[in-house]
Amino acid sequence: MAIVSAWSARQLLHGQAYVPMRIRSAIWPLAGFATNAWWVILLVGAVLGATGLMTFAIILYAAVVIFELVTLPVEFDASRRAKKQLVELGLMGKGSEDQEGTSRVLCAAAMTYVAAALASLMTLLYYLAILRN
C-alpha cells in the first residue's frame, strides 16, 4: 500500500510541475541511454586503448550520476506526500502504529536511492581517478 501511494504521489508531482521532477524528466532520455551504453563504450575503449572513448563513457556515466542525484528530492517528496495522502484518504490513522510503520518503510525505500547515488558517485570518482593515471 505504501509503495502504491508513493507512486501516486510521484504522479501528483508530474501534474504540479515540481521543478526537480521536470529536471528529472528532461534528462531521462540521456540517462536512459547512458545507463545501458556507458559500460559497453568503456569496455571497448579499454580494449582498444582509446582514451577518448573511455572519456566519453565516463561522461555518459556522469549523466547517470546526475540523474540519480536529481531523483533524490523527488523520491523524498513523493514519500512525504504519500504519507499525507494515506492519512487524508483515511487509509491510515494519524499517529497510529500503521503511520509509524509506513513512515519507516517509505524512509527505507527513499534511502535506497541515497545509497545508490552514493555508490554511483564513488564509482564515478574511481573511474575519473583511473582515467587521470
URCORSUL-V768876 format. One record per residue. N is the residue number from 1. PHI is phi in whole degrees, 0 to 359 (none if undefined). NEAR is the number of other ideal C-beta (glycine too) atoms within 8 Angstrom. Layout:
<<N | PHI | NEAR> <N | PHI | NEAR>>
This chain:
<<1 | none | 7> <2 | 294 | 11> <3 | 293 | 7> <4 | 298 | 7> <5 | 293 | 13> <6 | 296 | 14> <7 | 296 | 9> <8 | 292 | 10> <9 | 294 | 15> <10 | 296 | 11> <11 | 296 | 8> <12 | 297 | 9> <13 | 298 | 13> <14 | 300 | 9> <15 | 293 | 6> <16 | 263 | 6> <17 | 54 | 6> <18 | 298 | 10> <19 | 304 | 6> <20 | 301 | 10> <21 | 291 | 12> <22 | 294 | 9> <23 | 296 | 9> <24 | 301 | 12> <25 | 295 | 8> <26 | 291 | 6> <27 | 266 | 12> <28 | 303 | 9> <29 | 303 | 6> <30 | 293 | 9> <31 | 295 | 12> <32 | 297 | 8> <33 | 294 | 9> <34 | 298 | 12> <35 | 303 | 8> <36 | 270 | 7> <37 | 257 | 10> <38 | 300 | 13> <39 | 289 | 8> <40 | 293 | 8> <41 | 296 | 13> <42 | 298 | 14> <43 | 296 | 8> <44 | 298 | 10> <45 | 298 | 16> <46 | 292 | 8> <47 | 295 | 6> <48 | 276 | 7> <49 | 70 | 6> <50 | 266 | 8> <51 | 300 | 8> <52 | 298 | 7> <53 | 292 | 12> <54 | 294 | 13> <55 | 297 | 10> <56 | 300 | 10> <57 | 298 | 14> <58 | 290 | 14> <59 | 296 | 8> <60 | 299 | 13> <61 | 295 | 16> <62 | 299 | 9> <63 | 297 | 12> <64 | 296 | 13> <65 | 297 | 12> <66 | 299 | 10> <67 | 301 | 13> <68 | 296 | 12> <69 | 292 | 9> <70 | 291 | 12> <71 | 291 | 11> <72 | 304 | 12> <73 | 296 | 8> <74 | 297 | 14> <75 | 292 | 12> <76 | 295 | 9> <77 | 291 | 12> <78 | 297 | 13> <79 | 295 | 14> <80 | 299 | 9> <81 | 292 | 11> <82 | 297 | 14> <83 | 300 | 13> <84 | 296 | 8> <85 | 294 | 11> <86 | 298 | 14> <87 | 290 | 12> <88 | 298 | 6> <89 | 277 | 6> <90 | 76 | 5> <91 | 277 | 7> <92 | 207 | 10> <93 | 285 | 7> <94 | 292 | 6> <95 | 78 | 4> <96 | 277 | 8> <97 | 297 | 5> <98 | 300 | 8> <99 | 294 | 14> <100 | 295 | 8> <101 | 295 | 8> <102 | 296 | 13> <103 | 299 | 9> <104 | 295 | 8> <105 | 295 | 9> <106 | 294 | 13> <107 | 294 | 9> <108 | 297 | 8> <109 | 297 | 13> <110 | 294 | 12> <111 | 292 | 8> <112 | 296 | 8> <113 | 291 | 12> <114 | 295 | 9> <115 | 299 | 8> <116 | 296 | 9> <117 | 294 | 13> <118 | 294 | 8> <119 | 297 | 8> <120 | 294 | 12> <121 | 296 | 10> <122 | 295 | 8> <123 | 296 | 9> <124 | 300 | 12> <125 | 297 | 8> <126 | 298 | 8> <127 | 294 | 11> <128 | 296 | 9> <129 | 295 | 8> <130 | 297 | 7> <131 | 296 | 10> <132 | 286 | 5> <133 | 274 | 4>>
